[in-house]
């Protein structure tokens, strides 16, 4: 257990997350999109014609936040809602041609930003870091659900 608060995993990951969000949101301003919007749009680009519940699970966004983000993306003509023929109460979400174009432009940009963020860190260390984060996430998921 760390004796110094500055050494705690929780505080360090919280600080890094806030800086990461600020940096990526600032970087995405030129594309007129936020990181939250990007996560939803890029998730939808990977799998079209899904309902909001599935997109919520895949993107990690709660339903209320997702609805707000989808409204914004729809106003920007990046996504559209279609009727689900099997369930008229549900919508199937699709990315528009304009949305696909944005994803094609932003994806390499985001990849470059992460290369900058991990500069001077050996690939094996980045891999280990991601594995540790994944394991911690899995542990938290278990603890929250039991």
N, C-alpha and C positions, 0 to 999 in steps of 0.2 A: 504494500500500500504506500503510495507516495506521501512523503511528509510535506511536500511543497505543492500547493494548489496548482501552480504553473506546470507541474509535471503530470497532472492527472490526465488520463486518456480522454475523459469526457470533456474537459475544458479545452484540450488541444484540438480534438476533432471538431468541437463547436466553433472555435476560432477559425480553423481552417475552412470549415463549411461556409461561414459567413464571408470570408475573404474570397473564396471560390465563387460564390454566388454573385458578389459585387463585381468581381473581375469579369466573369462570363456575361453578366447582364450588360455591363458597360461595353464589352466587346461586341455584343449582338445589337447594340443600338443602331448601327449603320444598316442593319437588315430589317429594322423596324419590328423586332420580335424580342420577347423576353425568354429567359431560360425555361420558365414553366411552359410557355407556349411551344418552345422548341421541343421539349421532351414529349409533349402530346403529339405534335406534328410528326416528329421523326418516328414515334411509335406507330402512328397511323400509316406512315409510309411503308412500314415493314409488313403491315397486315391491314388491308382495306376491307371495307364492308363488314365491320364488326360493330356490335352495339356498345352503348356507353358503359355498361357494366364490365364488359370484357376490356375495353380501353382503360377503364379505371384501374382494373387489376394489373394490366400490363404496364401502365405508365406510373403506377404508384400514387395516383392522385385520388383523393377522396371524391365522392360523387358531386358534392356541391362545388368544390373547386374546379372539377373537370367541366361542369356545366358552364361556369363563368368563362373558362378558357375557351371552350368550344364556341360560345357566343362571340367572343372576340375574334377567333380564327375565321368564323363564318362571315363576320362583317368585313374582314380583310380578304375575303374570297379565296381562302386557303383550304377550307374544308366545306363540305356540304352534307346535309342530313337527307337521307332517303328513307322511304317507308320500308319497313321490314314486312315482306309479304306473308311471313309466317306468324307475325305478331304485330298487328296494326298499331298497338300502343307503343311499340318500340321504334327506334330509329336505327338505321344502318349508316355508319359514318364513312365518308369517302374523302380522300384528299383530291383537290382539284389539280388541274395542269399547272396553275400558278403555284400551288402548294408543293407539287413535285419539283418544280424548277427551283423553288427556294431551298428545299431539302438538298438537292444536288449541289447548290452553291454553298450552303452553310455547313454541310457535313465535313468537307475537307478543312474548312475554316476552324471548326470546333476541334478537329483532330490536331491541327497545328497548335491551337491554344493549349491543349493538354501536353503536347510535346514541350512547349515552353514551360509549363508548370512543372513538369518532371525533368527538366534539363539538369544535367550533372548528377542524375540518380541512375545507377546501373539498372538495366532491364530486369535482372533477377530480383533486385530489391523492390522494384515496382510490382512485380508479380507476387512476391511474398506479402507486400502491403495489401494488395487486393485480396489475397487469400485470407489474411487476418481479418480484414473488414468484412468479408463474406461470412466468415465463421462467427464473428461477433453479431452480425445481423441475424444469422440463423439462431444463435443462442437467444437473442432478444425476442425473436419471433416465437420461439418455444416458450420462453418465460411469460410472454404476454398472453399466450393462448392456453396456459395450464395453471 
